[in-house]
Amino acid sequence: MIFSANWCYPKRYSATVFWSFLKKTIQKILLNTTVMRLHLIIFLMFLTALVATAAGVKAQNVTLEAKATPLYQIFKQVEKQTGYRFWYSGKMLGKNTPITTSITNLPLKAALDKIFTDIPFIYEIVEETIVVKEKSATPEKTKEKQNKQTISGIVIDENGEPLVGASVTIKGTGQTTMTNSEGKYTFLHVADDAVLIVTYVGYTSQQVNLKNATKITLQRSDSKLDDVQVIAYGTTTKRLNTGSVVSVSAKDIERQPVSNPLATLIGRVPGLVVTQQSGVPGSSFNIQIRGRNSIAQGSQPLILIDGIPFAAGNENIGLISSAITVGNQNSGVSPFNSISPSDIESIEVLKDADATAIYGSRGANGVILVTTKKGKAGKTQITANVNKGFTKVGTKLDLLNTEQYLEMRREAFKNAGTAPTNTTAPDLLVWDTNRYMDYQKEFLGGTGKTTNANLSLSGGNATTQFLLSGTYYNETSIFPGKLPNKRGSALINISHRSADERLNINFSGNFTSSINQAPSSDLSRYAYLPPNTPAFFDDNGNLKWTEGGISYDNPYAFMKEEYSMRTSNLSSSINVSYKIVNGLSAKALLGYNQQFTNEQLLSPAEAKRPTALILGPTAIFGRNQYGSWNVEPQIEYVAKIWKGKLTALIGTTFHVKDNNTLSVSGSGYSSNALLEAFDAATIIDASSIKSKYKYNAIFGRINYNIGDKYLLNLTARRDGSSRFGPGKQFSNFGAIGTAWIFSSERWMRNFPILSFGKLRTSYGVTGNDQIGDYQFVETWSPPFTTYQGSSALIPNNLFNAGYAWERNNKLEAALDLGFFKERFLISVNYFQNRSGNQLVNYRLPYITGFGSILANFPAKVQNKGWELMVSGSPIQAGKFKWESSFNITLPSNKLLEFPGIESSSYSTYKVGQSLDILNKYVSLGVDPQTGLIKLLDANASNTITTADFNVINKTDPKFYGGWQNTFSYFGFELQCFFDFKKQFGKNEMWWFYNLSTPPGTITNQPDLVLRRWKNPGDVTDIPKFMPTGTGTAVNNVLASSYTYADQSFIRLRNLSFAYNLPNIFLSKIKVKTARVYVLGQNLMTFNRLKGFDPETQNPFVLPALTSYTVGLQITY
């Protein structure tokens, strides 16, 4: 059934009383939206009541009056008020211990300290039990006579800055406090032989005695293994993680002068391929984690921002064709343009089953977690970061000049044995043959400008922290004209922890508004106009459309048009946790995301050819709205069991996503002034789509850690999706992950060079429901014509409730090593993913009225490979430091099985081969006798047919990766990053043949065509010139291996140079830190052909632009 209002719920699960109540509530099938909302409200009220009740039952404040009251009665009063239980020996009550005291609303620890003052007992809180022991006396000094004192101190970093929120614990007592906003701490009644344990995230912990406790300096941890790593529904460290997770830090992100966060991931994560589809501002990126899992369905990863699903994902949010969307197959407008890289703290990429299975079906293709920045405790800081730069096309193809071009054209007609005419060859007979224009320079030689400004305010104390941030970004196009891409964004983040550390709340809100103005088409294709094409403007500055009576395209028509896309994005999330009792916490993650786009393309009469004026001015409007909300209540339990620590999490997910689109085109406007009102058009064509996706799940995770040596992680999830029909909506997924930190074993002490070693494995099952909404429902639509004046409805598709989830089985084994006190780290991963129950279109007999129907096939796709990451500091000498990191992935994709593939719609695939194979004619090169491409007659039939097709290669990469080096000396820092890819793909000639403009036609060409075949006997790789781009010879070339080549490359993706001004200077101007920097992006590419972009593999699409940026960052 379609979930127009109904939720889908898991059918079986059991847990505590809380979950029993939840089960009874959500198993009821809700009948309408009102009921659904009512049940959700009741559920949230129940959760709130549970937390509130627990807070009352387990309150930790104590109030009592006692006058010579026996100790055991005092214990009973405390037990009644707090829920804690005392444990003590019965004979201890025989001691004369009457208590006289007055306590009013004191926290439990403070009340106990007061009760146990001057009595011969001590206490220790263990979980929910207060253990009472007798004070032991020593011959030298009894505890009663031992000196007690109040101590205070400050915790700072190596630069003398206070560390706010550092944890300070008196060893052996369990007494813990946190440093305040000035980095200070205080303890009362501390024994003079006490030892303090001081810890802070990212720093090496220390143990100090009281005489050294006044000022405690913590050093930054050099080990990357202890950095915080965000995972599903929590955090961990790389040292203790059982899953495959790679992090990209804010530092790596801010070094790159890009507007889209996805660009910062290119080459940095093993197993992740990110490909930029175009250099036009706002264009999309294709993302793939560990290969293509599905034959016909989506392979996009799940993307979450602060734990909340990003409503638009990585889908194209554009509805109108423009320079942003026109290009390669996967081109479009990226929704990630609405996220400012300045607001991101880290990006985590989750790859294996252990890391992703808790997301169930949504994690089949991997998960990307984006975490925004949060406030830090301490004095209020103001940080300003401003930079300006420029962009340009890095390298260009060398094209023919007018003389060479005209020679090519004349030779082409000669080869064809035909005479040129004014219609077929205006460039030879009508246009000025002495005119030369470098149209590559005209349309691709411009310089874009960028401006980026960010201002943030952050601070707080040990309990409450805040961050306010605002960013302005502006980028202009390298195309002619004023075509800005502007974005303004605001981020707010507030975190609060109650004084008793039971309640934690974090709120994050982000709003972005942008406007992108672009040409109606990518002007890169006009770079290949004949070099003697006439001027595009007359003497009065009006557009020209004809020369000598022959019409031609005018690329400057777009300057008369007005295309714009306005986008707004609102994201908010609230993460709440409450410690009900020690070890048991209730949590809730609530979030909302909405992205709205409004496009319009206004084409006045003067922007059209004279032959098209019959339609008059035209306009196209597009509106696209994504909205989603997400509610995830959870319960977490932490306890010490046997020799280890058990952490159990159970929760449920309620998720709804709406997508509404509206497209309207109008023509026949009476005036240009009315173009923005589509109802002023005489002819209107409109269409709209509205869809709703509903998803529900229950999930759980159990993590067991024995002495940070043996790790076990179990995850399970039961999913329900509205994208499947009755009986197919639910499915179960899960995973197991294990890790053994063998470097902690005693026998490893004999290998001091190896400071860390971990072996980890994982196996699990995830699913895939990326098939679009409502595909199983039978839909109807009116035909374009009527019958005898009557309208009717015709079916669009058959009802199809039979298909179900694709299932992805993931296996991984990995070895993580650290050498020389973890100065060097190596990680080797082997993965094998097998995706079955493939959803493909099943061919139907035409008698049914439909060509195919979506169905599950027992086809199986395998992705396997090796991943290697190496990082370390080869040189650390005084103030000089060299850090380096390298990663490489060797993937393999294969169709393992597909019964009946020969008679299916997918017969071009081959079992045992990659899904991205190239099944083409085999080119034998240019025939020296004819000057045409000679093809292999594979079946020796003396006729070239599709039966001669062979697998010539595959387009998925053979290997890829990246290499980063950072050099620092005093305040200077130089960083360079290269990414590389070994691949096979379309060469520079594919698009010329595909667009029917091969060498010899009325299109300029790369100068490499000058080595073409001219006479019988010539041996060359360029066929003879032809005046037209049609015919069997052209089609055969396009369908052959001739138009494919090695497209491997190494690219200097990023280069940054920065200087941190010295503190001795900054202190005089009352500035905390200041940094001057220069950034470069896409600076250099080493590939087979200069000027041809191996990423887009399309000379008619704007490549990734080279950019240079200068900036200043100051913190007060």
Secondary structure as UniProt FT lines:
FT   HELIX           17..26
FT   HELIX           33..57
FT   STRAND          61..69
FT   HELIX           71..82
FT   STRAND          85..87
FT   HELIX           90..94
FT   STRAND          99..107
FT   HELIX           108..115
FT   TURN            116..118
FT   STRAND          121..126
FT   TURN            127..128
FT   STRAND          129..134
FT   TURN            143..145
FT   STRAND          148..156
FT   TURN            158..159
FT   TURN            164..165
FT   STRAND          167..170
FT   TURN            171..173
FT   STRAND          176..178
FT   TURN            181..182
FT   STRAND          184..191
FT   TURN            192..193
FT   STRAND          195..199
FT   TURN            201..202
FT   STRAND          206..209
FT   HELIX           210..212
FT   STRAND          215..217
FT   HELIX           224..226
FT   STRAND          228..231
FT   TURN            232..233
FT   STRAND          234..237
FT   TURN            238..240
FT   STRAND          245..249
FT   HELIX           250..254
FT   HELIX           261..265
FT   TURN            266..268
FT   TURN            270..271
FT   STRAND          272..276
FT   TURN            281..282
FT   STRAND          285..289
FT   STRAND          302..305
FT   TURN            306..307
FT   STRAND          308..309
FT   TURN            311..314
FT   TURN            323..325
FT   TURN            329..330
FT   HELIX           335..338
FT   HELIX           341..343
FT   STRAND          344..350
FT   HELIX           353..356
FT   HELIX           357..363
FT   TURN            364..365
FT   STRAND          367..372
FT   STRAND          378..392
FT   HELIX           402..416
FT   TURN            422..424
FT   HELIX           426..429
FT   TURN            433..434
FT   HELIX           439..444
FT   STRAND          448..460
FT   STRAND          464..476
FT   STRAND          484..497
FT   TURN            499..500
FT   STRAND          503..516
FT   HELIX           523..528
FT   TURN            531..532
FT   TURN            539..540
FT   STRAND          546..547
FT   TURN            548..549
FT   STRAND          550..551
FT   HELIX           555..559
FT   STRAND          562..581
FT   TURN            582..583
FT   STRAND          584..603
FT   HELIX           605..607
FT   HELIX           610..615
FT   STRAND          618..641
FT   TURN            642..643
FT   STRAND          644..667
FT   HELIX           672..674
FT   TURN            675..676
FT   HELIX           678..680
FT   STRAND          683..706
FT   TURN            707..709
FT   STRAND          710..721
FT   TURN            722..723
FT   TURN            726..727
FT   STRAND          730..740
FT   HELIX           742..744
FT   HELIX           746..750
FT   TURN            752..753
FT   STRAND          754..768
FT   TURN            775..776
FT   STRAND          780..781
FT   TURN            788..789
FT   STRAND          794..795
FT   STRAND          806..819
FT   TURN            820..823
FT   STRAND          824..836
FT   STRAND          838..843
FT   HELIX           846..848
FT   STRAND          852..857
FT   STRAND          860..877
FT   TURN            878..879
FT   STRAND          880..897
FT   TURN            899..900
FT   HELIX           901..903
FT   TURN            905..908
FT   TURN            911..912
FT   TURN            915..916
FT   STRAND          917..921
FT   STRAND          923..926
FT   TURN            928..930
FT   STRAND          933..935
FT   TURN            938..939
FT   HELIX           946..948
FT   STRAND          950..954
FT   STRAND          959..969
FT   TURN            970..971
FT   STRAND          972..982
FT   STRAND          984..986
FT   HELIX           988..994
FT   TURN            995..996
FT   TURN            999..1000
FT   HELIX           1007..1011
FT   TURN            1016..1017
FT   HELIX           1032..1038
FT   HELIX           1041..1043
FT   STRAND          1044..1046
FT   STRAND          1049..1060
FT   HELIX           1063..1066
FT   HELIX           1067..1069
FT   STRAND          1073..1087
FT   TURN            1090..1091
FT   TURN            1094..1096
FT   TURN            1099..1100
FT   STRAND          1106..1115
//
